[in-house]
C-alpha cells in the first residue's frame, strides 16, 4: 500500500495518470457486470480478449518487422539537409533517422501501428460476433445476491485487463514523445518517472529485439544509453545548419592552419578560453530541475553555457571547417566524483581524438593521456 501511495504523496503525475486509467477501467468493468445484460458483459469480455490478443500480436509483429524496416531505411541513404530547418522538419529527420538507428523507437512505432491495425480489425469483427451471440440482451441476473456479486467481480476482472492494455499503449506513446521531443514540455517529468522507466526497461526493451534482450542491468544500461543517443541525435539535427557568424569565426580561427589536428586544437583553445561555465544554469537544474535550453548561437552570443552547450558549439564550429566531429555523452569527473557530462571527439587521420573544451581552463584536455580515466562515455 505504501508503494501505491508514494506516487500520490510526491505528485508523480505519470503514475497518477496510469492509476486513473486502471481505476477508470475497473469502474467500467464493475458497471458492465452490474448491468445484468448478457450482451453487454459479453461485448466487454470480447473487447478485453481482443486487447490481449492485439497487444501480443502487435509485439510479435514489431519484433519481426523491426530489422526489415531498419535495412530498408539504410538503403534509402537518408541525408539531412544542410540548410536551416523549421521545427517540423527537425522532428521529421529526428524521427526517420531515429527509426533507422534506434531499436527501441523502431519497436515502439511499429508496435503502435500494428496495434492500431488490429484494433481496426476488431471494429469490423465485433458486429459479426455479437450477431452470432444474439441480440436479445437477456438478463444474466434475475435474483440472488451471490449471482450479482459474481457478475460484478467478473466485470471488474475484465476491466482490469482493459486498464493494463490501455496503460501499456499510453506508455508507448510517452516513449515516442520523449524520443522525438526530448526537450519538449513534460519530457523531463516523463523520463524521471520511476513507473515509466521501470515499464520501459522491463517490458518495452526486452521486446525490442535480440540486441536488447539481455537481462538485469544490461537492459537498464541499454535503455539509458538509447535515451542519451536519441537526445544527441536531436541535437545533431538541430545543429546541422551552421549559423553564418559561427562559421565565419571558425574559419578565422583556422584560416592559417592546414592539418585537421591543428584546426581541431585551435578551435578547442578558442572555445575553451572564451566560453565560461554557467554555474547558475547548472545549479537551477540540480536544485530545481529547471533546464534552460540554448542553441550553439545562444552559447556563442552569451559566451557561457554548461558542458552540453560547449560541446554543441565546438561541434558546429568544427563541422563548419570540414572536420568530422561528434558530441559524446557520459560521466565525467576526477577522484571517483562523477556526474553527467558531455565532450567531443574529432576524427584525425582515421582516429577519433577526445577533447573537453569545458575543462580547458583547468588544464590541457585535448587528447591527453588517460582521458578515459576521467571521462566514461555511454556504451
C-alpha positions as CSV (number, residue, x, y, z in Angstrom):
1,X,0.0,0.0,0.0
2,X,2.9,2.4,0.8
3,X,4.3,1.9,-2.7
4,X,0.9,2.8,-4.2
5,X,0.5,5.9,-2.1
6,X,4.1,7.1,-2.6
7,X,3.5,8.5,-6.1
8,X,0.4,10.3,-4.9
9,X,2.3,11.9,-2.0
10,X,5.0,13.0,-4.4
11,X,2.5,14.0,-7.0
12,X,4.3,12.0,-9.6
13,X,1.8,12.6,-12.3
14,X,2.7,9.8,-14.7
15,X,2.0,7.2,-12.1
16,X,-1.2,9.0,-11.1
17,X,-2.4,9.1,-14.7
18,X,-1.8,5.4,-15.1
19,X,-3.6,4.7,-11.8
20,X,-6.6,6.7,-13.1
21,X,-6.6,4.7,-16.4
22,X,-6.7,1.5,-14.4
23,X,-9.3,2.8,-11.9
24,X,-11.5,4.0,-14.8
25,X,-11.3,0.7,-16.5
26,X,-12.1,-1.1,-13.2
27,X,-15.1,1.1,-12.6
28,X,-16.3,0.5,-16.2
29,X,-16.0,-3.3,-15.6
30,X,-18.0,-3.1,-12.4
31,X,-20.7,-1.2,-14.3
32,X,-20.8,-3.7,-17.0
33,X,-21.0,-6.6,-14.5
34,X,-23.8,-4.8,-12.7
35,X,-25.9,-4.2,-15.8
36,X,-27.5,-7.6,-15.7
37,X,-27.2,-7.8,-19.5
38,X,-25.6,-10.8,-21.0
39,X,-25.0,-9.0,-24.3
40,X,-23.2,-6.0,-22.6
41,X,-21.0,-8.3,-20.5
42,X,-20.1,-10.5,-23.4
43,X,-19.2,-7.5,-25.5
44,X,-16.9,-6.2,-22.7
45,X,-15.3,-9.7,-22.4
46,X,-14.9,-9.9,-26.2
47,X,-13.2,-6.4,-26.3
48,X,-10.9,-7.4,-23.4
49,X,-9.9,-10.6,-25.1
50,X,-9.1,-8.7,-28.3
51,X,-7.0,-6.2,-26.4
52,X,-4.8,-9.0,-25.0
53,X,-4.6,-10.6,-28.5
54,X,-3.8,-7.3,-30.1
55,X,-1.0,-6.5,-27.6
56,X,0.6,-9.9,-28.1
57,X,0.4,-9.9,-31.9
58,X,1.5,-6.3,-32.1
59,X,4.6,-7.0,-30.1
60,X,5.4,-10.0,-32.2
61,X,4.8,-8.1,-35.4
62,X,7.0,-5.2,-34.3
63,X,9.9,-7.6,-33.3
64,X,9.6,-9.3,-36.7
65,X,9.3,-6.1,-38.8
66,X,12.0,-4.1,-37.0
67,X,15.1,-5.4,-38.7
68,X,13.4,-5.3,-42.1
69,X,12.4,-1.7,-41.6
70,X,16.0,-0.9,-40.5
71,X,17.5,-2.4,-43.6
72,X,15.1,-0.6,-45.8
73,X,15.8,2.8,-44.2
74,X,19.6,2.2,-44.5
75,X,19.1,1.5,-48.2
76,X,17.4,4.9,-48.6
77,X,20.6,6.8,-47.8
78,X,18.8,9.5,-45.9
79,X,20.6,12.8,-45.9
80,X,19.9,15.6,-43.5
81,X,19.7,19.0,-45.4
82,X,22.4,21.5,-44.8
83,X,20.1,24.5,-44.7
84,X,18.3,25.6,-41.6
85,X,15.2,23.6,-40.9
86,X,11.9,24.6,-39.2
87,X,10.7,22.6,-36.1
88,X,8.5,20.2,-38.2
89,X,11.5,19.2,-40.4
90,X,13.7,18.8,-37.4
91,X,11.2,16.4,-35.8
92,X,10.8,14.6,-39.1
93,X,14.5,13.9,-39.6
94,X,14.9,13.0,-35.9
95,X,12.0,10.6,-36.4
96,X,13.2,9.0,-39.6
97,X,16.9,8.7,-38.6
98,X,15.8,7.5,-35.2
99,X,13.7,4.7,-36.8
100,X,16.8,3.7,-38.7
101,X,19.3,3.8,-35.8
102,X,17.4,3.1,-32.5
103,X,15.8,-0.3,-31.8
104,X,13.5,1.0,-29.0
105,X,12.0,3.8,-31.1
106,X,11.5,1.5,-34.1
107,X,9.8,-1.1,-31.9
108,X,7.5,1.5,-30.3
109,X,6.3,2.9,-33.6
110,X,5.8,-0.5,-35.2
111,X,4.0,-1.7,-32.1
112,X,1.5,1.2,-32.1
113,X,0.9,0.8,-35.9
114,X,0.3,-2.9,-35.6
115,X,-1.9,-2.4,-32.6
116,X,-4.0,0.3,-34.4
117,X,-4.5,-2.1,-37.4
118,X,-5.6,-4.9,-35.1
119,X,-8.0,-2.7,-33.2
120,X,-9.4,-1.6,-36.5
121,X,-10.0,-5.3,-37.4
122,X,-11.7,-5.7,-34.1
123,X,-14.2,-3.0,-35.1
124,X,-15.0,-4.9,-38.2
125,X,-15.4,-8.3,-36.5
126,X,-17.4,-7.1,-33.5
127,X,-20.8,-6.8,-35.2
128,X,-20.4,-10.2,-36.7
129,X,-19.5,-11.8,-33.4
130,X,-22.3,-10.1,-31.5
131,X,-24.8,-11.1,-34.1
132,X,-23.9,-14.7,-33.6
133,X,-24.0,-14.3,-29.9
134,X,-27.6,-13.0,-30.1
135,X,-29.3,-9.6,-29.9
136,X,-31.9,-10.3,-27.2
137,X,-29.6,-9.0,-24.4
138,X,-31.2,-11.4,-22.0
139,X,-30.7,-10.8,-18.3
140,X,-28.0,-12.9,-16.6
141,X,-29.1,-11.9,-13.1
142,X,-32.7,-12.3,-12.1
143,X,-32.3,-12.6,-8.4
144,X,-29.8,-13.6,-5.7
145,X,-27.0,-11.6,-4.2
146,X,-24.3,-14.1,-5.0
147,X,-25.0,-14.0,-8.7
148,X,-24.9,-10.2,-8.7
149,X,-21.6,-10.2,-6.8
150,X,-20.1,-12.7,-9.2
151,X,-21.2,-10.6,-12.1
152,X,-19.6,-7.5,-10.7
153,X,-16.4,-9.3,-9.9
154,X,-16.3,-10.7,-13.5
155,X,-16.8,-7.3,-14.9
156,X,-14.1,-5.8,-12.6
157,X,-11.6,-8.5,-13.7
158,X,-12.3,-7.8,-17.3
159,X,-12.0,-4.1,-16.6
160,X,-8.5,-4.6,-15.1
161,X,-7.4,-6.3,-18.3
162,X,-8.7,-3.3,-20.2
163,X,-6.8,-1.0,-18.0
164,X,-3.5,-2.8,-18.3
165,X,-3.8,-2.8,-22.1
166,X,-4.6,0.9,-22.2
167,X,-1.8,1.8,-19.8
168,X,0.7,-0.1,-21.9
169,X,-0.3,1.8,-25.1
170,X,-0.2,5.1,-23.2
171,X,3.4,4.3,-22.0
172,X,4.4,3.5,-25.6
173,X,3.0,6.9,-26.7
174,X,5.0,8.6,-23.9
175,X,8.1,6.8,-25.1
176,X,7.8,8.0,-28.7
177,X,7.1,11.5,-27.5
178,X,10.2,11.8,-25.3
179,X,12.2,10.3,-28.2
180,X,11.2,12.9,-30.7
181,X,10.9,15.8,-28.3
182,X,13.4,15.1,-25.5
183,X,13.4,18.8,-24.5
184,X,9.7,19.3,-25.1
185,X,7.0,20.1,-22.4
186,X,6.8,17.5,-19.7
187,X,9.6,15.4,-21.3
188,X,11.8,15.6,-18.2
189,X,9.0,14.6,-15.9
190,X,8.1,11.6,-18.1
191,X,11.7,10.4,-18.2
192,X,12.1,10.9,-14.4
193,X,9.0,8.9,-13.6
194,X,10.0,5.6,-11.9
195,X,6.9,3.9,-13.2
196,X,7.7,5.0,-16.8
197,X,11.4,4.0,-16.6
198,X,10.6,0.6,-14.9
199,X,8.0,-0.3,-17.5
200,X,10.3,0.8,-20.4
201,X,13.2,-1.2,-19.0
202,X,11.2,-4.4,-18.1
203,X,8.6,-4.5,-20.9
204,X,9.5,-2.4,-24.0
205,X,13.2,-3.1,-24.0
206,X,13.0,-6.9,-23.8
207,X,10.5,-6.9,-26.7
208,X,12.6,-4.5,-28.9
209,X,14.8,-7.1,-30.5
210,X,17.7,-9.5,-29.8
211,X,20.2,-6.7,-29.2
212,X,18.3,-5.6,-26.1
213,X,17.0,-8.9,-24.8
214,X,19.7,-9.3,-22.2
215,X,18.8,-9.4,-18.5
216,X,19.5,-7.5,-15.4
217,X,21.5,-4.2,-15.5
218,X,22.2,-4.6,-19.2
219,X,18.6,-3.7,-20.1
220,X,18.8,-0.7,-17.8
221,X,22.0,0.5,-19.4
222,X,20.7,-0.1,-22.9
223,X,17.6,2.0,-22.2
224,X,19.6,4.8,-20.6
225,X,22.1,4.8,-23.4
226,X,19.5,4.9,-26.1
227,X,17.7,7.8,-24.4
228,X,21.0,9.7,-24.4
229,X,21.7,8.8,-28.1
230,X,18.2,10.0,-29.1
231,X,18.9,13.3,-27.3
232,X,22.2,13.5,-29.1
233,X,20.6,12.8,-32.5
234,X,18.1,15.5,-31.8
235,X,20.9,18.0,-31.2
236,X,22.8,16.8,-34.3
237,X,19.8,17.6,-36.5
238,X,19.1,20.9,-34.8
239,X,22.7,21.9,-35.1
240,X,23.2,20.6,-38.6
241,X,23.0,24.0,-40.2
242,X,25.9,26.3,-39.2
243,X,24.9,29.9,-38.4
244,X,26.9,32.3,-40.6
245,X,28.5,34.2,-37.7
246,X,29.8,31.0,-36.1
247,X,31.1,29.6,-39.4
248,X,32.9,32.9,-40.0
249,X,34.5,32.8,-36.6
250,X,35.6,29.2,-37.1
251,X,37.2,29.9,-40.4
252,X,39.0,32.9,-39.0
253,X,40.5,30.8,-36.1
254,X,41.7,28.1,-38.5
255,X,42.5,30.1,-41.7
256,X,46.3,29.7,-41.5
257,X,46.2,26.1,-40.4
258,X,46.4,23.1,-42.8
259,X,46.2,19.9,-40.7
260,X,42.9,18.6,-39.2
261,X,44.6,18.2,-35.8
262,X,45.9,21.8,-35.8
263,X,42.4,23.1,-36.7
264,X,40.8,20.9,-34.0
265,X,43.3,22.1,-31.4
266,X,42.8,25.8,-32.4
267,X,39.0,25.5,-32.1
268,X,39.5,23.8,-28.7
269,X,41.6,26.7,-27.5
270,X,39.1,29.3,-28.8
271,X,36.0,27.7,-27.3
272,X,37.7,26.7,-24.1
273,X,39.0,30.2,-23.3
274,X,36.0,32.2,-24.4
275,X,33.0,30.2,-23.1
276,X,32.6,30.5,-19.4
277,X,30.8,27.8,-17.4
278,X,27.3,28.8,-16.5
279,X,27.0,27.8,-12.8
280,X,23.6,29.4,-12.4
281,X,22.2,27.2,-15.2
282,X,23.8,24.1,-13.7
283,X,22.5,24.9,-10.2
284,X,19.0,25.6,-11.4
285,X,18.9,22.2,-12.9
286,X,20.4,20.4,-9.9
287,X,18.4,22.2,-7.3
288,X,15.1,22.8,-9.0
289,X,15.0,20.6,-12.1
290,X,14.8,23.6,-14.3
291,X,16.5,23.3,-17.7
292,X,17.2,26.3,-20.0
293,X,17.6,25.0,-23.5
294,X,20.1,27.0,-25.6
295,X,21.4,26.7,-29.1
296,X,25.0,27.0,-30.2
297,X,24.2,30.5,-31.4
298,X,23.0,31.4,-27.9
299,X,26.2,30.0,-26.4
300,X,28.3,31.9,-28.9
301,X,26.4,35.2,-28.2
302,X,26.3,34.8,-24.4
303,X,29.8,33.4,-24.1
304,X,28.6,30.9,-21.4
305,X,27.0,27.5,-21.1
306,X,27.2,24.1,-19.4
307,X,29.1,21.1,-20.9
308,X,26.5,20.1,-23.5
309,X,26.3,23.7,-24.7
310,X,30.1,23.9,-25.0
311,X,30.2,20.6,-26.8
312,X,27.5,21.5,-29.3
313,X,29.2,24.9,-30.1
314,X,32.5,23.1,-30.6
315,X,30.9,20.6,-32.9
316,X,29.2,23.2,-35.0
317,X,32.4,25.2,-35.4
318,X,34.5,22.1,-36.2
319,X,31.9,21.0,-38.8
320,X,31.9,24.3,-40.5
321,X,35.7,24.0,-41.4
322,X,35.3,20.4,-42.7
323,X,36.2,18.4,-39.6
324,X,34.4,15.1,-38.7
325,X,33.2,15.7,-35.2
326,X,30.7,14.3,-32.7
327,X,29.2,15.1,-29.3
328,X,29.8,12.4,-26.7
329,X,27.7,12.0,-23.5
330,X,28.5,10.0,-20.4
331,X,30.0,10.6,-17.0
332,X,32.9,12.9,-16.1
333,X,34.9,13.7,-13.0
334,X,38.0,13.0,-11.0
335,X,38.7,11.1,-7.8
336,X,35.6,9.0,-8.2
337,X,33.3,12.0,-8.1
338,X,31.5,11.5,-11.4
339,X,28.5,13.3,-12.8
340,X,26.6,13.6,-16.2
341,X,28.9,15.2,-18.7
342,X,29.4,15.9,-22.4
343,X,32.5,16.4,-24.5
344,X,33.7,16.0,-28.1
345,X,35.6,13.6,-30.4
346,X,37.1,14.7,-33.7
347,X,38.4,12.4,-36.4
348,X,42.1,12.9,-37.3
349,X,43.9,10.6,-39.7
350,X,41.2,7.9,-39.2
351,X,41.3,8.1,-35.4
352,X,38.8,9.7,-33.0
353,X,40.6,12.1,-30.7
354,X,38.8,13.1,-27.5
355,X,38.7,16.7,-26.2
356,X,36.9,18.5,-23.4
357,X,36.6,22.3,-24.1
358,X,34.5,22.7,-20.9
359,X,37.5,21.7,-18.8
360,X,40.1,23.7,-20.9
361,X,40.6,26.3,-18.2
362,X,41.7,23.6,-15.7
363,X,44.4,22.0,-17.9
364,X,45.1,20.6,-21.3
365,X,42.2,18.3,-22.2
366,X,42.9,18.0,-25.9
367,X,43.6,14.2,-26.4
368,X,45.6,13.9,-23.1
369,X,46.9,10.6,-21.9
370,X,44.4,8.6,-19.7
371,X,41.5,10.7,-20.9
372,X,39.2,7.7,-20.3
373,X,40.1,7.7,-16.6
374,X,38.1,10.9,-16.1
375,X,35.5,10.5,-19.0
376,X,33.3,7.4,-19.1
377,X,31.3,7.5,-22.3
378,X,28.0,5.8,-22.7
379,X,28.3,2.3,-24.2
